[in-house]
Amino acid sequence: MQPEILIAPVFFLSFFGMIFGIVYIRNKENMAMIDRGIDPRNRKVSPRPFTSLKYGLLLCGIGLGLFLAFLADEFMMKHNVMVNGNLDYKQYPQIYIALITLFGGLGLVASYRIEKKEWLDKEFDDKLPIKE
């Protein structure tokens, strides 16, 4: 049996299973809210002021990691190697994965530090006595 035949059915079954799971979990959540006497249609959406900052720094970190991985791969790695007397081209995908995750994580850490600083500054300003 050819394994390529299974790709399409497994993909579509997984997709519909995921959709079913999301709908099922949302329904269970709504039923739990109704049991507690809460109207599920009146969900309070909390503001997220730093979401754009977080995603922006994450994408900048991923882009920087991808760029540095490309430079390292292009100029620092030895691609042409001799294997049994034949010239072979060797690829290094590990550097891409490592640097993308490293700089993406650094972007999230930077976002956290900025959010924490802003939050602490706001909290400190709220505690200051008002001079009139």
C-alpha positions in Angstrom: 0.0 0.0 0.0 1.2 3.5 -0.9 1.4 5.9 2.1 0.7 8.9 -0.2 -2.9 7.7 -0.5 -3.4 8.3 3.2 -2.3 11.9 3.3 -5.5 13.5 2.0 -8.0 11.6 4.2 -5.8 12.0 7.3 -5.5 15.8 6.6 -9.3 16.2 6.2 -10.2 14.0 9.1 -7.8 15.9 11.3 -9.1 19.3 10.1 -12.8 18.3 10.8 -11.8 16.7 14.1 -10.2 20.0 15.2 -13.3 22.0 14.2 -15.5 19.5 16.0 -13.3 19.8 19.1 -13.4 23.6 19.1 -17.2 23.6 18.8 -17.6 20.9 21.4 -15.4 22.7 24.0 -17.2 26.0 23.3 -20.5 24.4 23.8 -19.3 22.8 27.1 -18.1 26.2 28.3 -21.4 27.8 27.5 -23.3 25.1 29.3 -21.1 25.6 32.4 -21.7 29.3 32.3 -25.5 28.7 32.1 -25.3 26.3 35.0 -23.7 29.1 37.1 -26.4 31.6 36.0 -24.1 33.6 33.7 -25.4 34.6 30.2 -22.8 33.3 27.7 -23.7 36.0 25.2 -22.5 38.8 27.6 -18.8 37.9 27.7 -16.7 40.7 28.9 -13.8 41.2 26.5 -10.8 42.5 28.5 -8.6 45.0 26.7 -5.1 43.8 25.7 -3.1 47.0 25.2 0.3 45.3 24.5 -0.8 42.6 22.0 0.5 44.5 19.1 3.8 45.1 20.8 4.1 41.4 21.7 3.4 40.2 18.2 5.5 42.9 16.6 8.5 42.0 18.7 7.9 38.3 18.1 7.9 38.8 14.3 10.9 41.1 14.4 12.8 38.5 16.4 11.8 35.7 14.0 12.9 37.9 11.1 16.2 38.7 12.7 16.8 35.1 13.5 16.0 34.0 10.0 18.3 36.7 8.5 21.2 35.7 10.9 20.6 32.0 10.1 20.8 32.8 6.4 24.1 34.7 6.9 25.6 32.0 9.1 24.5 29.3 6.7 25.8 31.1 3.6 29.1 32.4 4.9 30.1 30.2 7.8 29.0 26.6 6.9 30.9 24.3 4.7 28.4 23.0 2.2 30.5 21.2 -0.3 31.9 18.0 1.2 33.5 14.9 -0.2 31.6 11.7 0.4 33.2 8.5 -1.0 35.1 10.5 -3.5 32.1 12.4 -4.8 31.4 16.1 -4.2 28.2 16.4 -2.2 26.2 19.4 -1.0 25.4 19.4 2.7 22.5 21.4 4.2 22.2 22.7 7.8 18.6 23.3 8.6 19.3 23.2 12.4 20.8 26.7 12.4 17.5 28.1 11.0 15.4 26.4 13.6 17.7 27.3 16.5 18.1 31.0 15.6 14.4 31.5 14.7 13.3 30.1 18.1 16.1 31.9 19.9 15.4 35.4 18.5 11.6 34.8 18.6 11.9 34.0 22.3 14.1 37.1 22.9 11.4 39.2 21.2 8.8 37.8 23.6 11.2 38.4 26.6 11.7 42.0 25.4 7.9 42.4 25.1 7.5 41.1 28.7 10.1 43.5 30.0 8.5 46.5 28.3 5.0 45.5 29.5 6.2 44.9 33.1 8.0 48.3 33.1 4.9 50.1 31.9 2.7 48.2 34.4 5.0 49.0 37.3 5.3 52.7 36.3 1.5 52.9 36.2 1.2 51.2 39.5 3.8 53.5 41.0 2.0 56.6 39.6 -1.3 55.4 41.2 0.3 55.2 44.6 1.9 58.7 44.6 0.1 61.3 46.7 -1.6 64.0 44.7 -0.3 67.5 45.5 -2.7 70.3 45.1 
